[in-house]
Amino acid sequence: MTITFSHCTFQERRRALEADRTARLQEMQERRRKREEEIEQKQLVKEKERHEAARTKEREREERIAALNAQQQAHIQELQKKIQQKVR
């Protein structure tokens, strides 16, 4: 014996409700997947930016060291030149 509601059997109504629930669940899972992808993408971008900033900082540090070494070398050469002039 089946119970009918508006020309639908109980099983048909149950199948329809289950299909709706499954569709909503799939939609929620898809939204969650997209949100997780966006979060992961943002994290990758931030990580890339951090690495780029670190490389820039290291390059600037190396440039400063090279400039200081060049300045020190020029100073040493100037002192050696003065010593040579005094010796003559």
Contacts in CASP RR format, 6 or more apart in sequence:
PFRMAT RR
TARGET T0000
AUTHOR 0000-0000-0000
METHOD contacts of the structure
MODEL  1
MTITFSHCTFQERRRALEADRTARLQEMQERRRKREEEIEQKQLVKEKER
HEAARTKEREREERIAALNAQQQAHIQELQKKIQQKVR
2 9 0 8 1.000
2 10 0 8 1.000
2 11 0 8 1.000
3 9 0 8 1.000
3 10 0 8 1.000
4 10 0 8 1.000
5 13 0 8 1.000
8 16 0 8 1.000
END
